[in-house]
């Protein structure tokens, strides 16, 4: 049965015994009371996902064209995606973008529907029937696996889950990472890896003033982790973090850096050929690793009780269990050399290995998108929806933005530009006639009816504001910006009071 016929049949079932079916779906019907009425023919766009990609796409559509109506559907009862669940608790300035997203959500031509699981509660095909265009912006919720023996041992976690745990993602609430060991190894050297290292080593007095969850705060208060090694397969000139994140590690109170001098051989000579941002980052790395610190910094390092450091030219080959085979005891790292130079340099195995004792391994090698619906094209090798400037291949009226479009790369500003590009593609298609808006579409009116039939009650943006208000009140009571609700059940209970 096609999506179109499915939608029509469900609507007929719904209306039989309740009201009179007056026009077919494809004639442009709308629901008003108990009678379907013709709707005005303005472009109706549905966005799946309410993270940065979804909101930036909506923002551009609403600003660029005065008659576009946008509905945003979100699986969780709360909006903002990785801004809420991914940005580090000690980076409140990055979360200020929520103010812009809130303005978009409150716009008269934008509506938010949380607690709607697209692909399960409603299909993409049904959304395509209800809207002129559907934009998939649901991000990358999966983990890239390391692919080595021992990866499933207790004490091995993905950075996505670990970050979700301390940021209050409901699905990660019961992670309960074991922090009873002295040494942690983080695989990957991007910004997320440094976020995790910083949270593991930060003084509690700093974390207490953030929106980190209370269970995470309590676990970190009891943590025995005193040393964090941040491992990468390539060298100092290929490290993936930004200078801001590195500087935060360098200046983290109560810690000192510990690097391997041999990792920096040949780096000083190559500095002059690097682009300026990469050069500045590498210079700070070298200064931290190699230079003799001044008196003040020397004193600070002498009093430090915790250690962090990069380990370059290393790839994991196996994670070891303790004698009882119940938890992680160490990791074997293959020693690499580089072939080529700059960003294109490739890590090649030398045949040497080294073992590191550790009780905690956190893999930060990237997030991964999953397919949402069998009807949507998906490139499983690259873990993206195949597209050209946001236009999904061989799927008229279907678009994508954010990490689903490009893969999990860049910062929030990167996602903003990527999403604006998708919005521009959609509007170009409207202007050229490639996207047909000559027939009116019912949009959320029909989707809401389908959801009601299926026992799904969406959370509106005003419902979210009840959750937001409660979280901020709870946070204020303990000196934090907010204390997040940690389960979907709690969220829904507050939203519906």
N, C-alpha and C positions, 0 to 999 in steps of 0.2 A: 504493500500500500504506500503510495507516495505521501510526502510530508503534507502536500496541499490537500489531498483527499482526507488524510488523517485529521487535519485541522478542521476542515469543513464538517466531517462527520461528528467530531467531538462537539463542535459548536451546535450542530443540529440536535444532538442528544441533550446538550445543556438547555437549549431553548425549548425543547418539547416539554410541555407541561408547565413552563414558566412564562413564556412569552411567544410572540409570533416572529418567525424567521421571515424577514421582509426582503433581504437582498443577498445575493451570493457574495462570498468573501472577495472575489476578484473584481467586484463592481465598486468596491470602496465603501465598506460599511463602518458604522461606528455605533457604540452602545450608549444609549441614554435612557435611563429608567428601564422600561421593559420593551422598548422598541428600538430597532437599529435605524440610525439616521445617517445621511451622507456626511462625510467629514470634508473639511477643506483640504485641498491638495498641496500640502507643504511637505518638504522632505522629512521623513521620519527615520531616524537613525537609532539603532540599538548598539550599545557598547557592552561587551562581556568582560567584566573585570574592572575594579575600582581602585587600582593602584595608580602610580604616576602615569603610566601609558594611557590608561583609560581616561583619567581626568584631563590630561593634556590634550588628548584627541577631542574630547568634548568641549574643552575651553576654546580651541581653535575653530571648531565647527560653529559654535554659538556666536563667537565674535565676528567671524568672516561672513556669515550670511544671516540675515535678519529673520528668516522664516524657518530655519532648521529647528526641529524638535528632537531632543536627545534623551533616551532612557538608558540608564546604566544599571546593569544587573551584576550582583556580587554574591558569591557562594556563602560568605560569612555574614553575620548580622551587622558587622562593622566595616566601614570603608577604609580606604587609603593604603591597603596592601603593604608593600615593603617599607613604606614610610613609617607605618605603625609597627610592623613585625620584623623589619630588617635593619633599619638605621640604628646605630649603637645608642644605648641609653644616655651616654655622656656626650652625644652630639645633638643637643636640643635645637641648635640653630638650623640644622638640616631639616628638622621637622616643621619649621615655620612655613614650609610650602603648603602645609595643611590649610592654612588660612586662605590661600588662593583657591585650593580645591573646594573649600567650603563655599566660597563665593559662587563658584561654578555650580555646585550642587543646589544652591538656593535660587539660581536663576529661574525665571518664570518658564523658560523653555527647556529646562533640564529636570529630570526626575531620577531618584535613586531607589532601587529595589534590592535590598539585602536579603539574605537567607534564601536565595534562589540558586539552585545548583543546575546551571545550564549543561545539557548533556544527560541529565537525569530527571530533573523536575520539568524541563521543557527542552525540546531538541533544537539544534541550530536550524534545521529545516523549518520548524514551526516559527521560529523567529524571522526567518527569511520571508515567510508568507505574510507575516504581520508588519514588516518594516521594508522600506525601500532599500536600506543597506544595513548590514551587520558588520561591526568591527570587533574582531577578537583581540583582546588586550589582557588576557588572563595570566600572562607571565610564565615563570619557570618554577614550578613547585617540586620538581624532582631533583634527585642528587646524581651527580656523575660518580660512578663507583671507581675505586682505585684499581680493583681487579687483581688483588694479591691474596695469597693464603693468609688466613687469620683476620680478614677484614670484618667478619661477623662476630668476633670475640667481644665479650663485655669489656667496656673501656675504650671501644672504638666508636666514634660518632662522626656524622657529617657536620660540617660547619652550619649548614642550613638548619639542621635540627637543634644544634647547640644554641645558635642565635635565636631560633624560634622559642626555645625553652626560656632563655633569660628575657625575651621580649614579650612573652605572653601569648604566643600562638597556640590556640586551643589543642591542636593535634600534637603538640610537643610538651604538653603540660606534665605528662608522667615520665618524661625522659630520665629524670633523677640521675644525672651523671655522677660517677664515682670520682670524687676529687681527693681521695685519700693518699694519692701518690705524691712523690716529690717532683718528678720530671714529666712534663707534657711535651709531645711533639705535634706540631701543626704542619700538615702537608699542604703546600701552596704558599705563595708570598704576595698575594693581592691584598686589597684593602680589607676584605672580610677576614682574612687570616690575621691581620694586625688588630682588627676589632676584637677578635676572640682572645688574642694574646693580651691585649690591654685589659679586657674584662677579667681575665684570670689573675692578673698581677696588680690591678688597681687597688689602692687603699680603700678600705670600706667606707671611710668618711666621704670619699668622692662619690661612690656608688649610691650611698644613702640619699643623696640629693637628686637622684635621677628617677626616671620612671621604670627602672628595672623591677621585675616582679619580686614580691616578698619571698616566695620560696627560693628563688635564685639568690637573693641577697643572703638568706639564711644559710644556704649551701656554701656560698663563697666565704662566709664568715668562718666556716669550719674547714675550709679548704687547706690541704697540706701542700699544694703546688707551690714550689719555690723557684722553679726553673722552666722556661719555655723556649724550645728550639723551633725556629720557623724555617722549614726545609723547602728548597727549590731545586729543580733539575738543571737549571742553567745558572748563569753567573750574576755578579753584582750589576752589570750593565743591562741585564734583561729583567730585573726585578719588577713585579707588576703593580706594586703599591704606588701611591702618590706621595709627594714630598710632605704634604700636610700630615698624613697618617704616620709617616716615618718620624717626623719631628715630635709628634705626640709620644711615640715610644721612647725616643731619646730623652725626653724631658719627664717621663713618668716618675712621680715621686716614689722613693723607696726601692728603686730598681737600678741596675747597672748593666751595660751591654757586655757581651762576651763573644767575640768573633774569632775566626781563624785567619791569621795573617796571609797564609798561602792562598786563600780564596781570592785575594786582591792582586796577585801577581799579574803584571802587564796592564792593569787598569789605568794607572796614572798616565802612561804613554798614550792610551787610546782616548783620553778625556777630550782632547782638543777637537776631535772629529764628531763629537756627539751633538745632537740638537740641544738647544738651551735647556728645556725642561728636564730632559734625561741627564744632561751634564750636571745640573744643580742637584738632582736627586742622588746621583752617583758620588758627587763631591761630599754630600752630607753623610752618605754611607761610609766613605773612606775616612772622613774626619772622625766619625764615631768609632770606627774599628781600629784605626792606625795611629792617630795623633795622641801625643801625651797630653792629657787634660790639664787645664789650669788649676790653681790651688782650690778655688771654690768648687769646681766640678769634681776634683780629686777627693775632696772632703765628702761631697755628696755620695760619690760612688763607694767610698770606704764605709759609709754608714748604711749602705743599701743591704736589704735582707733578701732581695729577690733578683734573679738573673734572667735576661733574655738575650737571644742572639739569632742571627741568620746563619744557616748552613747551606752553602751553595754547592752546585755540581753533585747533587745527591738525588737518587730516585728510590722509592720504597720497593722492595722485592718480597718481603714477608713480614708479618706481624707475629711475634711469639707469644705463646700462652705461658702462664706460670705452671708449676708442677702439677697443680690440681686441674689444669686445663679449663679453669673457670673464668679467668680474666687475663687482660693484657700484661705482659711483663717486659716487652721490648720490641724493637723494630730493626730489621736489617735494611741497610741503605747501600745501593750500588753507587760506586763513584763514577762520575761522568767526566768527559772532556767535551769541549765545544768544537764543532766544525762550522766554519763560516763566521760571520761577525754581525754585530748589531742585533736588531730585532729578529733577523732571519736566521740567527745562529741556532744550530740543532745540537741537542745533547746526545752524545754517543757513549755507550758503555765502555769502560776501560778493562773490565774483568775483576777489578778490586771491589771488595765490600767492606762495610764496617757495621758493627752492631751497637745500638744505643739502648740502654736500659730506660724504660719508661712505663708508667702505668696508665697513661692517657694518650690516645692518638685521635686527633681531630682532622678530618679530611676537608680541605678547603680548595678543591680543584674545580669548582664550578657548579652552577645550578643547571637544571635540564628541564625543558618543556615536555609536556605529554600531550598526546592527541585528546581532544575533548569530545569528539563525535565522529562516528565512522564516515559521515558524509563530507567531512572537511579534509582536503588534501593535507598530508603530513609527510615531511622528509625525516624518517626515523634516524638516519645516519647523522644528520646535522641537528636534529631535534628542533626544527622550526617548521612553520607553515610556509611552503614555497610561495614566493611573492615577488612582484616587481614594484618597487616604491610603495609597498603596502597593499597593492592589488593582488589578492590571492589568485594563483594560477588556475585557470579552467574553472572558475567559480564566480560568475557575474554577480555583482552586488555584495560580495564578501571581501572584507579587508582585514588587515592585521597591523598591530603596532606594538612597540616595546620589545621585550626580550623574545616573545614568540615570533617576531618578525626578523630579528637580527642574531639571536642567540644572546646569552647572558653577559653582555659586555658594557662597559662604561658606567658613568655615574648618573645621577638624576637629570642633570642638564643634557646628557647624551640622549636619554629617553625622551626628554621634552622635544628636542629637535626631530628625532625619529618619529614621534607621534604627530607633530605638526606636519611633517612630510606626508604621512598617511592621510591626514585630514584634507590636505591640499589635493591629493590624488582623488579623493572621494568627491570633492567639490568641482574639480576639473571634469570629472565624469558626469556630474549633474549638468554642468554648463554645456558640455559637448553633446549631451543626449545619450551618451554611452550608458549612463544609469537612468533608467526610465522612471520619472516621477509623475507621469501624466495621469496615472491611476492612483487615487487616494488609497492610503493604507491605514488600518485601524490601530496599529501600534499596541501600546500597553493595555488598551481596553480589552482586546481579545486575549492577550497573554494572561492578564489578571484573572479572566474567567477560567482559562485552562488551569491555572495554578489553584484556584479555589476548588475546582472539581477534583484536583489531585491532592487536596488537603494541605497545600502549601500556603502559608501566610507570609507575604513579604514584609520586610522591615523598611519603613520609609526613612527619609533623612531626619525628619522631626523625631522619629523613634530613636534613631542613633543619637540625637542630641540629648535624650534622656540618659542614655548610657554614658555619654561624654560628661554630662553634668555630675552624675554619681561618681564616676571615676576621679574627677578632679576634686570633689568634696572629700572622698576617701584619702586621696593623696595629700591634700592640705592638712588633714588631721595628723599626718605623720611626717610633715615637712618635705613632701615630694610633689612634683608637678601633677602626677596622677597615680592612682593605684588601679591597674587594669583588672577587669573581670577576666577570668581565665577559662571559662567554659561557655559553649554556645547556649547551654540551658540558662545560665545566669544572665547572659546578654538578652535572651529572648524574654525572660521573666521581667527584667527592667523595662525593656522596650514596650512591653504590652501592659504596663501598669498605668 
